[in-house]
């Protein structure tokens, strides 16, 4: 009888939270210190959603998700160590029961049918992702040492193979699970790996509820873009604000080259590029103007500006990574640099950053 009452209570509690419009994440992690902190963010915008203390490995996080399900990012801060995982839920009650050894790729947050589908994909990719992480860690440690140049090239090739295999696996997942929120998310993230007509055809097959979901709307916005700006094209003009709220229009008519820097606060290569951006901004000031653009949530953007102290104009439009600026310029990785001449024509474009790469980008155009 006692066992039956427990089951009835659990069912009632689950129904209560399912209908309350709130999410509730019950955390139980083995192997943590006595006191830690959990930080919950929206994965795509990097917006802080919630935070709480974890005591003896246990905590509960409650709140609301707008237009869920959404992909969330959980970071556990445990002294000198940190652990992270991601999962996809709506306003529902779920259970994160894991060991620290399960992070980051084998943590299964249970209680959400949507996340069960998302976890199945993550589990399929987990071993290759762990292998890639180890390759990246090694590559990062030898990047500045010329004597390891051959090994570095090998590591980069191996990572590229893993990345290509992941795209194939994700495409198979999308095809097999198209009528699911995780597949719509992955389709949006992998949009540049398809012909646009293919994306449009898959979008048309989606249910009305998936089209109206957070990631369905992003797909619709992407499909509404006539053409992604490429080398030789006229720029996509836009208006945005600086940190003081003053409105600026791009392109700026100043008879100079414009280097548009698409950046994110939490992106390590973006932070690394700041030193060189300051150098070229000073060196080529009479010929070139650097302009930063961020899709971050406002507080993250302002925090990054405070940290980096850029000497150039930095803009923000509050529309995120699926806003018209990001979609028209086809930005999917950070940093992305777009060089525009005085006539408003895109003359060069590069993705990523390594020491000296900006000098190489500008060399054919500036004296």
C-alpha positions in Angstrom: 0.0 0.0 0.0 2.8 2.4 0.9 4.5 1.7 -2.5 1.3 2.4 -4.3 0.9 5.7 -2.5 4.4 6.7 -3.4 3.7 6.0 -7.1 0.4 8.0 -7.0 2.2 10.9 -5.3 5.0 10.9 -7.9 2.4 10.9 -10.7 0.4 13.7 -9.2 3.6 15.7 -8.6 4.7 15.2 -12.2 1.2 16.3 -13.5 1.3 19.3 -11.2 4.5 20.6 -12.6 3.6 19.7 -16.2 0.6 21.9 -15.9 2.1 24.7 -13.8 4.0 26.4 -16.6 7.3 26.0 -14.7 10.3 23.7 -15.1 11.8 21.9 -12.2 15.3 20.3 -12.4 16.0 17.9 -9.6 19.8 17.4 -9.3 21.6 14.5 -7.7 25.3 14.3 -8.6 27.8 11.9 -7.0 31.4 12.9 -6.5 31.0 16.6 -5.8 32.4 18.5 -2.9 30.0 19.4 -0.1 29.1 22.8 -1.5 29.0 23.8 -5.2 27.1 26.1 -7.5 25.0 25.3 -10.5 24.5 27.8 -13.3 21.8 27.3 -15.9 22.0 29.2 -19.3 20.2 29.2 -22.6 22.7 27.4 -24.8 22.4 29.6 -27.9 22.2 33.1 -26.5 24.4 32.3 -23.4 21.8 34.1 -21.3 21.8 33.3 -17.6 18.5 31.7 -16.7 19.0 30.5 -13.1 21.6 29.6 -10.5 21.5 27.8 -7.2 23.7 26.2 -4.5 24.3 22.4 -4.6 24.7 20.9 -1.2 26.0 17.3 -0.8 25.4 16.8 -4.5 21.7 17.8 -4.4 19.8 20.8 -5.6 16.6 21.9 -7.3 16.3 24.6 -10.0 12.9 26.0 -10.8 11.7 28.7 -13.3 10.1 29.3 -16.6 11.2 28.7 -20.2 9.8 30.9 -22.9 8.6 29.1 -26.0 10.2 25.8 -25.0 11.5 23.2 -25.3 14.9 24.9 -25.5 18.5 23.7 -25.4 19.9 24.5 -21.9 23.5 24.5 -20.7 24.3 23.5 -17.1 27.6 24.3 -15.5 28.5 23.0 -12.0 31.3 25.0 -10.3 33.1 22.8 -7.8 36.1 24.6 -6.4 38.9 24.4 -9.0 36.9 22.0 -11.1 33.8 22.6 -13.3 31.5 20.2 -15.0 29.0 20.9 -17.8 26.3 19.2 -19.8 23.4 20.2 -22.1 19.9 19.0 -22.4 16.6 20.0 -24.1 13.5 20.5 -21.9 10.3 22.6 -21.7 8.4 23.6 -18.6 8.3 20.2 -17.0 9.8 18.3 -14.1 13.0 16.4 -14.8 15.7 14.5 -12.9 19.5 14.8 -13.4 21.0 11.9 -11.6 24.7 11.3 -12.5 28.3 10.9 -11.4 30.9 13.6 -12.1 32.5 11.0 -14.5 29.3 11.2 -16.7 30.0 14.8 -17.6 29.8 16.3 -20.2 28.5 13.9 -22.8 26.8 11.0 -20.9 24.5 12.8 -18.5 20.9 11.7 -19.1 18.4 14.2 -17.8 15.2 12.0 -17.4 11.6 12.9 -17.4 11.3 14.7 -20.8 10.4 12.8 -23.9 12.0 15.6 -26.0 15.3 15.2 -24.1 15.2 11.4 -24.5 15.4 12.0 -28.3 18.2 14.6 -27.8 20.1 12.3 -25.5 20.0 9.5 -28.0 21.9 11.6 -30.4 24.4 12.8 -27.8 25.1 9.3 -26.7 25.8 8.3 -30.3 28.3 11.1 -30.6 29.8 10.9 -27.1 32.9 8.7 -27.8 34.0 10.8 -30.9 33.4 14.0 -29.0 35.6 12.9 -26.1 38.3 11.9 -28.7 38.0 15.3 -30.3 38.3 17.1 -27.0 41.5 15.2 -26.2 42.9 16.1 -29.7 42.0 19.8 -29.2 43.6 19.9 -25.8 46.8 18.5 -27.2 46.7 20.9 -30.2 46.2 23.9 -28.0 49.2 22.9 -25.8 51.6 22.8 -28.8 50.1 25.5 -31.0 52.9 28.0 -30.4 55.8 25.6 -30.7 57.3 25.4 -34.2 58.9 22.0 -33.6 55.4 20.5 -33.3 54.2 21.8 -36.6 53.8 18.4 -38.2 52.0 16.9 -35.2 49.7 20.0 -35.1 48.7 19.4 -38.8 47.9 15.8 -38.0 45.8 16.7 -35.1 43.9 19.3 -37.1 43.2 16.7 -39.8 42.0 14.2 -37.3 39.6 16.7 -35.8 38.3 17.6 -39.2 37.5 13.9 -39.9 35.6 13.7 -36.6 33.7 16.9 -37.4 32.7 15.5 -40.9 31.5 12.2 -39.3 29.4 14.1 -36.8 27.7 16.0 -39.6 26.8 12.8 -41.3 25.5 11.3 -38.1 23.4 14.4 -37.4 21.9 14.4 -40.9 20.9 10.8 -40.4 19.3 11.7 -37.1 17.4 14.7 -38.6 16.0 12.5 -41.4 14.9 9.8 -38.9 13.5 12.2 -36.3 12.3 15.2 -38.3 9.0 15.6 -36.4 10.9 16.4 -33.1 12.3 19.5 -31.5 15.9 18.2 -31.4 15.8 17.5 -35.1 14.5 21.0 -35.8 17.3 22.5 -33.6 20.0 20.4 -35.4 18.5 21.3 -38.8 18.9 25.0 -38.0 22.5 24.5 -36.7 23.5 22.5 -39.7 21.7 24.7 -42.3 24.8 25.6 -44.2 25.5 21.9 -44.7 22.4 21.6 -46.9 21.3 23.3 -50.1 18.7 25.9 -49.1 16.0 24.2 -51.1 16.6 21.0 -49.0 16.1 23.0 -45.8 12.9 24.6 -47.2 11.5 21.2 -48.2 12.1 19.7 -44.7 10.7 22.8 -43.1 7.4 22.4 -45.1 7.1 18.8 -43.7 7.2 20.0 -40.1 4.0 20.1 -38.0 2.5 23.5 -37.2 3.6 23.2 -33.6 7.2 22.6 -34.6 7.1 25.5 -37.1 5.9 27.8 -34.2 8.7 26.5 -31.9 11.7 28.5 -31.0 13.9 26.8 -33.5 11.2 26.5 -36.1 10.9 30.3 -36.1 14.7 30.5 -36.6 14.5 28.2 -39.6 11.7 30.4 -41.0 13.8 33.5 -40.6 16.7 31.8 -42.3 14.6 30.7 -45.2 13.3 34.3 -45.6 16.9 35.4 -46.4 17.1 35.9 -50.2 20.9 35.4 -50.3 23.7 35.2 -47.8 26.2 38.0 -48.4 29.3 36.7 -50.0 32.6 38.0 -51.5 31.8 40.4 -54.3 28.3 41.3 -52.9 27.0 44.5 -51.6 26.8 44.6 -47.8 23.6 44.0 -46.0 22.8 47.3 -44.4 21.5 47.4 -40.8 21.1 49.7 -37.7 22.2 48.8 -34.2 23.3 50.6 -31.0 26.5 51.1 -29.1 27.0 50.5 -25.4 25.5 54.0 -24.6 22.3 53.3 -26.7 23.3 55.6 -29.6 22.1 54.3 -33.0 24.5 53.7 -35.9 23.9 52.6 -39.5 26.1 50.2 -41.3 27.9 50.6 -43.6 29.4 53.8 -42.4 30.3 56.2 -45.2 33.9 57.3 -44.3 35.8 56.4 -47.4 37.6 53.6 -45.5 37.7 49.9 -45.5 35.4 48.4 -42.8 36.3 45.3 -40.9 33.1 43.8 -39.4 34.0 41.6 -36.5 31.2 39.1 -35.4 32.1 38.1 -31.9 30.8 36.5 -28.7 31.7 37.2 -25.1 32.5 33.5 -24.2 34.4 32.7 -27.4 38.2 32.2 -26.5 39.4 32.9 -30.1 37.4 36.1 -30.1 39.1 37.2 -26.9 42.5 36.3 -28.3 41.9 38.4 -31.4 41.4 41.6 -29.4 45.1 42.3 -29.1 45.7 42.1 -32.9 42.5 44.0 -33.6 43.9 46.8 -31.4 47.2 46.7 -33.3 45.7 46.9 -36.8 43.1 49.5 -35.7 46.1 51.7 -34.7 48.3 50.8 -37.6 45.8 51.2 -40.3 43.6 53.8 -38.7 43.7 56.2 -41.7 42.6 53.4 -44.1 40.5 51.0 -42.0 37.7 51.1 -39.3 37.0 48.1 -37.2 33.4 47.6 -36.2 32.3 44.9 -33.7 28.9 43.2 -33.7 27.6 40.8 -31.0 24.6 38.5 -30.9 25.0 38.0 -27.2 22.4 38.8 -24.5 23.0 42.5 -23.6 24.6 41.9 -20.2 27.0 39.4 -21.6 27.9 41.8 -24.4 28.5 44.7 -22.0 30.6 42.4 -19.7 32.8 41.5 -22.7 33.3 45.1 -23.6 34.3 45.9 -20.0 36.8 43.1 -20.0 38.3 43.7 -23.5 38.2 47.5 -23.7 38.0 47.7 -27.5 39.1 51.0 -29.1 36.6 50.7 -32.0 32.8 51.0 -32.4 30.9 47.9 -31.1 27.3 47.4 -32.0 24.4 45.2 -30.8 20.8 44.9 -32.0 19.3 42.5 -29.4 18.0 40.0 -32.0 20.5 37.2 -31.3 22.1 34.7 -33.5 18.9 34.2 -35.6 18.4 37.9 -36.2 18.5 39.4 -39.7 22.1 40.6 -39.4 23.6 37.2 -38.4 21.5 35.3 -41.0 22.2 37.7 -43.9 25.9 37.5 -43.2 25.7 33.7 -42.7 27.5 33.8 -39.3 27.6 30.4 -37.7 31.1 30.4 -36.0 33.1 32.9 -34.1 34.9 35.1 -34.7 33.8 35.8 -38.3 35.4 38.7 -40.1 34.0 40.5 -43.1 36.1 43.1 -44.9 34.2 45.7 -46.9 35.7 48.3 -49.2 34.7 52.0 -49.4 32.1 51.3 -52.1 30.3 48.9 -49.7 31.4 45.7 -51.5 32.6 42.6 -49.5 36.1 41.9 -50.6 37.2 39.3 -48.1 35.9 37.0 -45.4 37.4 34.7 -42.8 36.2 32.5 -40.0 38.2 31.8 -36.8 41.4 33.3 -35.5 45.0 32.5 -35.0 47.9 34.9 -34.3 48.7 37.0 -37.4 45.6 35.8 -39.4 44.1 39.3 -39.5 47.3 40.8 -40.9 47.2 38.2 -43.6 43.5 39.0 -44.3 44.3 42.7 -44.7 47.6 42.4 -46.5 46.3 42.5 -50.1 44.2 45.6 -49.5 46.1 47.9 -47.1 49.5 49.5 -47.3 
